[in-house]
């Protein structure tokens, strides 16, 4: 039987609301519970506001290619895209952070009392994650052969850290982000 509609699951864990939408025909190698645990762990490490919410969309190469071109100006599919709702300077300073993004006076999460801060949206091509893992092009270094579940866990962690103001445009940023990703995936 072929999926004809998106499947959406909403889960709450440790003050975080995660909405996971799976596109028709997409099969995740990770359970919704494992995805949510991965996201919450990365949000805490990224010092996201609490309580928080975010949306995760599990899709295929065709959709992410369209998004990649429209929003990033890059042709072809990619593995993960993040759409943060807060500027990087809203988060506490961290190792390797570009000093130009730091907010004067420190981080700021201004929301009305009793509301969740929506951190943003992450879109992952499960198709690309599976292909990268199986062809030994995973691990963000393009030289890692591991399970599709491990690759998807990395991509969700990577996307979540981007929502929390982490980046890898500069060498120091990249080294710090990769180190935190390794810590989150092995810890």
Secondary structure, DSSP 8 states (H G I E B T S, - for coil): ----S-EEEEEEETTEEEEEEE-TT---SS-HHHHHHHHHHHHHHTT--SSEEEEEEEE-HHHHHHHIIIII---S--SEEEEESS-GGGS---TT--GGG--TTS------TT--EEEEEEEEEHHHHHHHHHTT-BTTTT-B---HHHHHHHHHHHHHHHHTT---SSHHHHHHHHHHHHHHHH-
